Amino acid sequence: MSPVTAGVLQLLALIAALALAYRPLGDYMARVYSSEKHYRPEKWIYKAIGANPSAEMRWPAYLRAVLAFSAVSVLFLYLLQRLQGSLPGSLGFVSIDPDQAFNTAASFVANTNWQSYYGEQAMGHVVQTGGLAVQNFVSAAVGMAVAVALVRGFSRSRTGELGNFWADLVRGTVRILLPIAVIGAIVLVACGVIQNFAGIHEVGQFTGGTQQWNGGAVASQEVIKELGTNGGGYFNANSAHPFENPTPFSNLFEIFLILVIPFAMTRTFGKMVGSVKQGYAILATMGIIWLGFTALMMWTEFAHPGPAFDVAGGAMEGKETRFGIGGSSIFAVATTLTSTGAVNSFHSSYTGFGGGITMLGMQLGEIAPGGVGSGLYGMLIMAIIAVFIAGLMVGRTPEYLGKKIGTREIKLAACYILITPALVLCFTAAAMALPTPANSMTNSGAHSFSEILYAYTSGANNNGSAFAGLNADTQWFNSTIGIAMLLGRFLPMVFVLALAGSLAEQKPVPETAGTLRTDKPLYAGLLVGTILIIAGLTYFPALALGPLAEGLAA
């Protein structure tokens, strides 16, 4: 079987698995977030934190709860790292330096999971399991809660109430993420992923030398790393490490975990707004972009214009032979079109155009299908922009799901789509202009610029992957990328929740003959075009200086 055929078959198997899970998981999540029943373990949690899960919140109160919970999480994770040297189960590792502890705390709470350290050489069992793994669950649940609040904004009328953040947070964790993670961890252990609390031990090598390895609760952290679109690896090699991702089947299963909730949430959206066709329209938009990027990436990496590529069958540099070009390309697109950031190959070693595809995937806003929760609310913001553009074309006041998109709504949507590019481009410009950050570059020319652009694109978009040719463990990058991650995560949430509150207060507008049908293929095509045009106009000059220049020079 040729490598191309193997890659296509993997893609088809993945699509089939996602299709099978789409309806039952989407319907289940809709029931979870619409239920008024509280399970006994959930009541214990509410009592412990002093929350009333039945109290409805307007958007300012919902936002305050999101920010307060996240601030406490950052502080807890920061202190846990700073005290690591005094904690049991530290494996002899010292406490983390202040700038790196801040960067890591901001990263995991923001669902970014950017890592400027070697996981197996810095973090002990307590920090990994009690700190990082916990944030993998709750940071994902925060994103899902904000998405559900926006959906309620569309489905409710004449009220500013968006539900209860604490109930949404707990239900998303206890009823959705935990059960799937338990089953997924068992599958990964069966595939060969390790799950223990072993200490550091030496392993013999064929060359006659030895190498030190430490164990860990890897399977349980690996599953939520992918399922919650987090991305931080237990080991520095991330999902390219055989302890995290040992076989082609585990590789495909991990890609499935990355994509399953973001895609299924479009079904949840359709059920909660009372029109599954609207969910299918959003799903189609996400699917078209994802399949297009995957096909383009596979074509780029399988192309072999030189003798070295001819021998290898494609661009194999930086890729694991057990996954091949097909499995690596599918993983790379899945991880950069979501906010995952896990890698099973090193994007810095991709072809110039291949590296540009990974970067552009993040620059779209990671909405196809995007992160858990963040992908859905990011796509709904784009849907509002597309409706507004269509309204300008025909001279009508734009409407979406029976809600008028007026001045306030479009301003909030515009702020949402502008904040992340502003963070990426401003921080990239500062890093290129100042003398100190340039010392972290290990390459020259267009590729060195791509390293910096990729780093801030990854941080501000809450992705977490890296080009891996940049030494980011410096005070400058730890501090600025940490700030970019926090602002890139929580500032957009401000605009999303404000928009949700504005929509929930409106009275539904009856559909007329002149209403744009947003559940039809024509609108899905308009939405795809809007997304690509906005990203192109925003980032094309920067991409032209980096990956495009490198690809054309190859």
C-alpha positions as CSV (number, residue, x, y, z in Angstrom):
1,M,0.0,0.0,0.0
2,S,1.4,3.4,-1.0
3,P,1.8,6.1,1.7
4,V,-0.7,8.3,0.0
5,T,-3.4,5.5,0.0
6,A,-2.6,4.8,3.7
7,G,-3.1,8.5,4.5
8,V,-6.4,8.7,2.6
9,L,-7.7,5.6,4.3
10,Q,-6.8,7.0,7.7
11,L,-8.7,10.2,6.9
12,L,-11.8,8.2,5.8
13,A,-11.7,6.1,9.0
14,L,-11.5,9.3,11.0
15,I,-14.5,10.9,9.2
16,A,-16.5,7.7,9.8
17,A,-15.8,7.7,13.5
18,L,-16.6,11.3,13.9
19,A,-19.9,10.8,12.0
20,L,-20.9,8.0,14.3
21,A,-20.2,10.0,17.4
22,Y,-21.7,13.3,16.2
23,R,-25.4,12.8,16.9
24,P,-25.4,10.9,20.2
25,L,-22.7,13.1,21.7
26,G,-24.2,16.4,20.5
27,D,-27.7,15.4,21.8
28,Y,-26.2,14.3,25.1
29,M,-24.4,17.6,25.6
30,A,-27.6,19.5,24.8
31,R,-29.4,17.5,27.5
32,V,-26.6,18.2,30.0
33,Y,-26.7,21.9,29.6
34,S,-30.5,22.1,29.5
35,S,-31.1,19.9,32.6
36,E,-32.4,21.3,35.8
37,K,-31.4,18.3,37.8
38,H,-28.2,18.3,40.0
39,Y,-26.5,15.0,40.8
40,R,-25.3,14.3,44.3
41,P,-21.6,14.7,43.6
42,E,-22.3,18.0,41.9
43,K,-24.2,19.2,45.0
44,W,-21.2,18.4,47.1
45,I,-19.1,20.6,44.8
46,Y,-21.6,23.5,44.9
47,K,-21.7,23.3,48.7
48,A,-17.9,23.3,48.9
49,I,-17.5,26.4,46.8
50,G,-20.6,28.1,48.2
51,A,-22.4,28.4,44.8
52,N,-26.1,28.3,44.1
53,P,-26.4,26.4,40.8
54,S,-30.0,27.4,40.3
55,A,-29.4,31.2,40.4
56,E,-29.5,32.7,36.9
57,M,-26.7,35.1,35.9
58,R,-26.7,38.1,33.6
59,W,-23.6,38.5,31.4
60,P,-21.6,40.7,33.8
61,A,-22.1,38.3,36.7
62,Y,-21.3,35.3,34.4
63,L,-18.1,37.1,33.2
64,R,-17.1,37.9,36.8
65,A,-17.4,34.2,37.7
66,V,-15.3,33.2,34.7
67,L,-12.6,35.7,35.5
68,A,-12.6,35.0,39.3
69,F,-12.3,31.2,38.8
70,S,-9.6,31.6,36.2
71,A,-7.6,34.1,38.4
72,V,-7.7,31.7,41.4
73,S,-6.6,28.9,39.1
74,V,-3.6,30.9,37.8
75,L,-2.5,31.7,41.4
76,F,-2.9,28.1,42.6
77,L,-0.9,26.7,39.7
78,Y,1.8,29.3,40.0
79,L,2.2,28.6,43.7
80,L,2.2,24.8,43.1
81,Q,5.1,25.2,40.7
82,R,7.0,27.6,43.0
83,L,6.7,25.2,45.9
84,Q,7.5,22.1,43.9
85,G,10.9,21.5,45.5
86,S,9.2,21.2,48.9
87,L,6.4,18.9,47.8
88,P,6.4,15.0,47.9
89,G,6.5,13.3,44.5
90,S,8.6,16.0,43.0
91,L,11.1,13.4,41.7
92,G,13.9,15.6,43.0
93,F,13.1,18.5,40.6
94,V,13.6,22.0,42.0
95,S,10.9,24.7,42.1
96,I,10.1,26.5,38.8
97,D,11.6,29.9,38.2
98,P,9.1,32.8,38.6
99,D,8.9,33.8,34.9
100,Q,8.4,30.2,33.7
101,A,5.9,29.5,36.5
102,F,3.9,32.5,35.4
103,N,4.1,31.4,31.8
104,T,3.0,27.8,32.5
105,A,0.2,28.9,34.9
106,A,-1.2,31.3,32.3
107,S,-0.8,28.7,29.6
108,F,-2.7,25.9,31.2
109,V,-5.5,28.1,32.7
110,A,-5.9,29.8,29.3
111,N,-6.3,26.3,27.6
112,T,-3.2,27.1,25.6
113,N,-0.7,24.6,27.2
114,W,2.4,26.4,25.7
115,Q,5.5,24.8,27.2
116,S,8.9,26.5,27.4
117,Y,10.3,23.6,29.5
118,Y,11.1,19.9,29.2
119,G,8.2,18.2,30.9
120,E,10.1,15.1,32.0
121,Q,13.0,17.2,33.3
122,A,11.1,19.9,35.2
123,M,7.7,18.8,36.5
124,G,7.1,16.1,39.2
125,H,4.1,13.9,39.7
126,V,2.2,16.4,42.0
127,V,2.5,19.3,39.6
128,Q,1.7,17.2,36.6
129,T,-1.4,15.4,38.0
130,G,-2.6,17.8,40.7
131,G,-1.9,21.0,38.7
132,L,-1.6,20.6,35.0
133,A,-4.0,17.7,34.5
134,V,-6.7,19.4,36.6
135,Q,-6.4,22.6,34.5
136,N,-6.8,20.4,31.4
137,F,-10.3,19.6,32.6
138,V,-11.5,22.8,34.0
139,S,-10.1,25.2,31.4
140,A,-11.8,23.2,28.7
141,A,-15.0,23.3,30.8
142,V,-14.8,27.1,31.0
143,G,-14.7,27.3,27.2
144,M,-17.7,25.1,26.8
145,A,-19.6,27.1,29.4
146,V,-19.0,30.4,27.6
147,A,-20.1,28.8,24.3
148,V,-23.3,27.5,25.9
149,A,-23.9,31.0,27.3
150,L,-23.8,32.5,23.8
151,V,-26.1,29.8,22.5
152,R,-28.6,30.7,25.3
153,G,-28.3,34.3,24.1
154,F,-29.7,33.2,20.7
155,S,-32.3,30.9,22.2
156,R,-33.7,33.2,24.9
157,S,-35.7,36.4,24.5
158,R,-36.6,39.4,26.7
159,T,-34.2,38.4,29.4
160,G,-30.5,39.1,30.0
161,E,-30.0,35.8,31.9
162,L,-27.5,33.3,30.5
163,G,-27.6,30.5,33.0
164,N,-25.3,29.8,35.8
165,F,-21.5,29.6,35.2
166,W,-20.8,27.3,38.2
167,A,-23.5,24.8,37.1
168,D,-22.2,24.9,33.5
169,L,-18.6,24.4,34.7
170,V,-19.3,21.5,37.0
171,R,-21.6,19.7,34.5
172,G,-19.2,20.1,31.7
173,T,-16.4,18.6,33.8
174,V,-18.4,15.9,35.6
175,R,-20.9,14.7,33.0
176,I,-19.0,15.2,29.8
177,L,-15.2,15.4,30.1
178,L,-14.7,13.0,32.9
179,P,-16.7,10.0,31.6
180,I,-15.1,10.2,28.1
181,A,-11.6,10.7,29.6
182,V,-12.0,7.6,31.7
183,I,-12.9,5.4,28.7
184,G,-10.3,7.1,26.5
185,A,-7.5,6.5,29.1
186,I,-8.3,2.8,29.2
187,V,-8.1,2.7,25.4
188,L,-4.7,4.5,25.5
189,V,-3.3,2.1,28.2
190,A,-4.4,-0.8,26.0
191,C,-2.5,0.8,23.1
192,G,0.7,1.0,25.3
193,V,0.6,4.5,26.8
194,I,2.1,4.3,30.3
195,Q,0.1,5.0,33.5
196,N,2.2,4.8,36.7
197,F,3.9,6.9,39.3
198,A,7.4,5.4,38.8
199,G,10.5,7.5,39.6
200,I,13.5,8.2,37.5
201,H,15.3,5.1,36.2
202,E,18.0,4.4,33.6
203,V,17.3,2.5,30.4
204,G,20.0,0.8,28.4
205,Q,20.5,1.7,24.7
206,F,21.7,-0.3,21.8
207,T,24.7,2.0,21.5
208,G,25.9,0.7,24.9
209,G,25.0,3.9,26.9
210,T,22.1,4.6,29.1
211,Q,19.3,7.2,29.2
212,Q,17.2,8.4,32.1
213,W,13.4,8.1,32.0
214,N,10.7,8.8,34.5
215,G,7.2,7.4,34.5
216,G,4.0,9.2,35.2
217,A,0.2,9.1,34.9
218,V,0.5,9.7,31.2
219,A,-2.5,8.0,29.8
220,S,-4.9,9.9,32.1
221,Q,-3.3,13.2,31.2
222,E,-2.9,12.4,27.5
223,V,-6.6,11.7,27.0
224,I,-7.8,15.0,28.5
225,K,-4.9,16.8,26.7
226,E,-6.5,15.9,23.4
227,L,-10.2,15.7,24.5
228,G,-10.1,19.2,26.1
229,T,-8.1,20.6,23.1
230,N,-5.3,21.5,25.6
231,G,-2.1,20.2,24.1
232,G,0.6,20.2,26.8
233,G,2.7,17.0,26.7
234,Y,3.9,15.0,29.7
235,F,7.1,14.7,27.7
236,N,8.9,17.3,25.7
237,A,8.4,15.3,22.5
238,N,4.7,15.5,23.1
239,S,2.6,13.1,21.0
240,A,5.6,12.1,19.1
241,H,6.9,10.3,22.2
242,P,6.2,6.5,22.3
243,F,5.1,6.7,25.9
244,E,2.3,9.2,24.9
245,N,1.5,7.9,21.4
246,P,3.0,4.5,20.6
247,T,1.1,3.2,17.6
248,P,-0.7,4.3,14.4
249,F,-4.0,3.4,16.0
250,S,-3.3,5.5,19.1
251,N,-2.4,8.3,16.8
252,L,-5.7,8.1,15.0
253,F,-7.6,7.8,18.2
254,E,-5.9,10.9,19.6
255,I,-6.9,12.9,16.5
256,F,-10.5,11.6,17.0
257,L,-10.4,12.9,20.6
258,I,-9.2,16.3,19.5
259,L,-12.1,16.7,17.0
260,V,-15.0,14.9,18.5
261,I,-16.4,17.5,21.0
262,P,-15.8,20.6,18.8
263,F,-17.6,19.0,15.9
264,A,-20.4,17.5,18.1
265,M,-21.0,20.9,19.7
266,T,-22.6,22.1,16.5
267,R,-25.3,19.5,17.0
268,T,-25.6,20.8,20.6
269,F,-26.1,24.3,19.2
270,G,-28.7,23.2,16.8
271,K,-30.7,21.4,19.5
272,M,-30.5,24.2,21.9
273,V,-31.7,26.9,19.4
274,G,-34.5,24.6,18.2
275,S,-33.1,24.0,14.6
276,V,-30.7,21.2,13.9
277,K,-30.4,22.6,10.4
278,Q,-28.6,25.6,11.8
279,G,-26.2,23.2,13.5
280,Y,-25.6,21.4,10.2
281,A,-24.8,24.7,8.4
282,I,-22.1,25.5,11.0
283,L,-20.9,21.9,10.8
284,A,-20.6,22.1,7.0
285,T,-18.6,25.3,7.3
286,M,-16.2,23.7,9.7
287,G,-16.0,20.5,7.7
288,I,-15.2,22.2,4.4
289,I,-12.4,24.2,5.9
290,W,-11.0,21.2,7.8
291,L,-11.1,18.9,4.8
292,G,-9.6,21.6,2.6
293,F,-6.7,22.3,4.9
294,T,-6.1,18.5,5.4
295,A,-6.0,17.8,1.7
296,L,-3.7,20.8,1.0
297,M,-1.4,19.7,3.8
298,M,-1.2,16.1,2.6
299,W,-0.5,17.3,-1.0
300,T,2.2,19.7,0.2
301,E,4.0,17.2,2.3
302,F,3.7,14.3,-0.1
303,A,5.0,16.4,-3.0
304,H,8.6,15.4,-3.8
305,P,10.4,17.9,-6.0
306,G,13.9,16.7,-5.0
307,P,15.8,13.4,-4.9
308,A,15.7,13.2,-1.1
309,F,11.9,13.5,-1.1
310,D,11.7,10.9,-3.9
311,V,13.6,8.4,-1.7
312,A,11.5,9.1,1.4
313,G,8.2,9.3,-0.5
314,G,7.6,12.9,0.7
315,A,8.8,15.3,3.3
316,M,9.7,12.9,6.2
317,E,12.0,15.2,8.1
318,G,10.7,15.8,11.6
319,K,8.1,13.1,11.3
320,E,7.8,9.7,13.0
321,T,8.1,6.7,10.7
322,R,5.4,4.9,12.7
323,F,2.9,7.6,11.7
324,G,4.2,8.6,8.2
325,I,3.3,11.6,6.3
326,G,-0.4,10.9,6.2
327,G,-0.9,10.4,9.9
328,S,1.4,13.4,10.7
329,S,-0.4,15.7,8.3
330,I,-3.8,14.9,9.6
331,F,-2.6,15.4,13.1
332,A,-0.9,18.7,12.3
333,V,-4.1,20.2,10.7
334,A,-6.3,18.9,13.5
335,T,-4.2,20.4,16.2
336,T,-3.8,23.8,14.6
337,L,-7.4,24.2,13.4
338,T,-8.3,23.5,17.0
339,S,-6.8,25.1,20.1
340,T,-5.0,21.8,21.0
341,G,-1.3,22.4,20.3
342,A,-0.3,18.8,20.7
343,V,2.1,17.6,18.0
344,N,3.2,14.2,16.7
345,S,5.7,15.8,14.4
346,F,7.7,19.0,14.4
347,H,6.1,21.8,12.4
348,S,9.4,23.6,12.0
349,S,10.5,20.8,9.8
350,Y,7.5,20.9,7.4
351,T,7.9,22.4,4.0
352,G,7.6,26.1,3.7
353,F,4.0,25.9,2.6
354,G,3.2,23.2,5.1
355,G,4.4,25.3,7.9
356,G,2.3,28.2,6.5
357,I,-0.8,26.0,6.6
358,T,-0.4,25.2,10.3
359,M,0.1,28.9,11.0
360,L,-2.9,30.0,8.9
361,G,-5.1,27.4,10.6
362,M,-4.5,29.1,13.9
363,Q,-4.9,32.6,12.4
364,L,-8.4,31.7,11.2
365,G,-9.2,31.9,14.9
366,E,-9.1,28.1,15.3
367,I,-12.8,27.7,14.4
368,A,-12.8,24.7,12.1
369,P,-13.8,23.0,14.4
370,G,-11.8,25.0,16.9
371,G,-11.3,24.3,20.6
372,V,-14.0,22.8,22.9
373,G,-16.4,25.7,23.3
374,S,-14.1,28.3,21.8
375,G,-14.5,26.9,18.3
376,L,-18.2,27.2,18.5
377,Y,-18.4,30.7,19.8
378,G,-15.7,31.8,17.4
379,M,-17.6,30.4,14.5
380,L,-20.9,32.0,15.7
381,I,-19.1,35.4,15.8
382,M,-18.0,34.8,12.2
383,A,-21.6,33.8,11.3
384,I,-22.8,37.2,12.6
385,I,-20.2,39.0,10.5
386,A,-21.3,37.0,7.4
387,V,-24.9,37.9,8.0
388,F,-23.9,41.5,8.4
389,I,-22.0,41.5,5.1
390,A,-25.0,39.8,3.4
391,G,-27.3,42.5,4.8
392,L,-25.1,45.2,3.4
393,M,-25.3,43.6,0.0
394,V,-29.1,43.6,-0.2
395,G,-29.8,46.7,1.9
396,R,-31.6,44.9,4.8
397,T,-31.0,44.9,8.6
398,P,-29.1,41.7,9.2
399,E,-30.8,39.0,11.3
400,Y,-29.4,35.7,12.6
401,L,-31.6,33.1,14.3
402,G,-34.4,35.6,14.7
403,K,-32.2,38.2,16.4
404,K,-31.4,41.6,14.7
405,I,-27.7,42.3,14.4
406,G,-27.6,46.0,15.2
407,T,-24.8,48.5,16.0
408,R,-24.1,47.1,19.4
409,E,-23.9,43.5,18.2
410,I,-21.6,44.2,15.2
411,K,-19.3,46.3,17.4
412,L,-18.9,43.5,19.8
413,A,-18.3,41.0,17.0
414,A,-15.7,43.3,15.4
415,C,-13.8,43.7,18.7
416,Y,-13.7,39.9,19.0
417,I,-12.1,39.4,15.6
418,L,-9.7,42.3,16.0
419,I,-8.2,41.6,19.5
420,T,-6.3,38.4,18.7
421,P,-4.6,39.7,15.4
422,A,-3.6,42.8,17.3
423,L,-1.9,40.8,20.0
424,V,-0.1,38.5,17.4
425,L,1.1,41.3,15.1
426,C,2.1,43.8,17.8
427,F,4.1,41.3,19.9
428,T,5.7,39.9,16.8
429,A,6.8,43.4,15.7
430,A,8.2,44.1,19.1
431,A,10.2,40.9,19.2
432,M,11.6,41.5,15.7
433,A,12.5,45.2,16.5
434,L,14.2,44.6,19.9
435,P,17.8,43.1,20.0
436,T,17.4,40.6,22.8
437,P,14.5,38.4,21.5
438,A,16.6,37.8,18.3
439,N,19.1,35.8,20.3
440,S,16.6,33.1,20.8
441,M,16.4,32.4,17.0
442,T,18.2,29.3,15.9
443,N,17.6,29.9,12.2
444,S,18.0,32.8,9.8
445,G,16.0,34.5,7.0
446,A,12.3,33.9,6.5
447,H,12.2,30.8,8.7
448,S,13.5,32.8,11.7
449,F,10.6,35.3,11.3
450,S,8.2,32.4,11.0
451,E,9.4,31.1,14.3
452,I,8.5,34.3,16.1
453,L,5.2,34.8,14.2
454,Y,4.2,31.2,15.0
455,A,5.0,31.6,18.7
456,Y,2.8,34.6,19.2
457,T,0.1,33.2,16.8
458,S,0.1,30.0,18.9
459,G,0.0,31.9,22.2
460,A,-2.7,34.5,21.4
461,N,-4.9,32.0,19.8
462,N,-4.6,29.6,22.8
463,N,-3.1,26.8,20.7
464,G,0.2,26.0,22.4
465,S,2.2,24.3,19.6
466,A,5.5,25.7,18.5
467,F,7.9,25.7,15.6
468,A,10.4,24.1,18.0
469,G,13.3,26.1,16.6
470,L,12.9,29.0,19.0
471,N,14.4,29.2,22.5
472,A,11.3,30.5,24.3
473,D,12.6,29.9,27.8
474,T,13.7,33.5,28.4
475,Q,12.2,36.3,30.5
476,W,11.1,38.1,27.4
477,F,9.2,35.2,25.8
478,N,7.9,33.7,29.0
479,S,6.5,37.1,30.0
480,T,5.1,38.3,26.7
481,I,3.7,35.0,25.5
482,G,2.1,34.6,29.0
483,I,0.4,38.0,28.6
484,A,-0.6,37.2,25.1
485,M,-2.2,33.9,26.2
486,L,-4.2,35.5,29.0
487,L,-5.4,38.4,26.9
488,G,-6.1,36.2,23.9
489,R,-8.2,33.9,26.0
490,F,-10.2,36.2,28.3
491,L,-10.6,39.5,26.3
492,P,-12.6,37.7,23.6
493,M,-14.8,36.1,26.3
494,V,-15.7,39.6,27.4
495,F,-17.1,40.4,24.0
496,V,-18.8,37.0,23.6
497,L,-20.6,37.2,26.9
498,A,-21.6,40.9,26.3
499,L,-22.9,39.8,22.9
500,A,-24.8,36.9,24.5
501,G,-26.5,39.3,27.0
502,S,-27.5,41.7,24.2
503,L,-29.0,39.0,22.1
504,A,-30.9,37.4,25.1
505,E,-32.6,40.8,25.8
506,Q,-34.0,41.0,22.3
507,K,-37.5,40.1,21.1
508,P,-37.4,37.5,18.3
509,V,-38.0,38.9,14.8
510,P,-40.4,36.8,12.7
511,E,-39.0,35.3,9.6
512,T,-40.2,36.9,6.3
513,A,-39.6,36.3,2.6
514,G,-36.6,38.6,2.7
515,T,-34.9,36.9,5.6
516,L,-31.5,35.3,4.7
517,R,-31.8,31.6,5.2
518,T,-28.8,30.7,7.3
519,D,-29.4,27.0,7.2
520,K,-28.7,26.7,3.4
521,P,-25.6,25.8,1.4
522,L,-25.4,29.3,0.0
523,Y,-25.0,30.8,3.5
524,A,-22.4,28.1,4.4
525,G,-20.4,29.1,1.3
526,L,-20.7,32.8,2.2
527,L,-19.4,32.0,5.7
528,V,-16.4,30.1,4.4
529,G,-15.5,33.0,2.1
530,T,-15.9,35.5,4.9
531,I,-13.6,33.6,7.2
532,L,-10.9,33.2,4.6
533,I,-11.1,36.8,3.4
534,I,-10.9,38.2,6.9
535,A,-7.9,36.0,7.8
536,G,-6.2,36.7,4.5
537,L,-6.6,40.5,4.8
538,T,-5.3,40.4,8.3
539,Y,-2.3,38.1,8.1
540,F,-1.2,38.0,4.4
541,P,1.6,40.6,4.8
542,A,3.1,38.8,7.7
543,L,2.7,35.4,6.0
544,A,4.4,36.8,2.9
545,L,7.5,37.6,5.0
546,G,7.6,34.2,6.5
547,P,6.3,30.9,5.2
548,L,5.3,32.1,1.8
549,A,8.7,33.6,1.1
550,E,10.3,30.4,2.3
551,G,8.0,28.2,0.2
552,L,8.6,30.2,-2.9
553,A,12.3,30.1,-2.4
554,A,12.4,26.3,-2.0
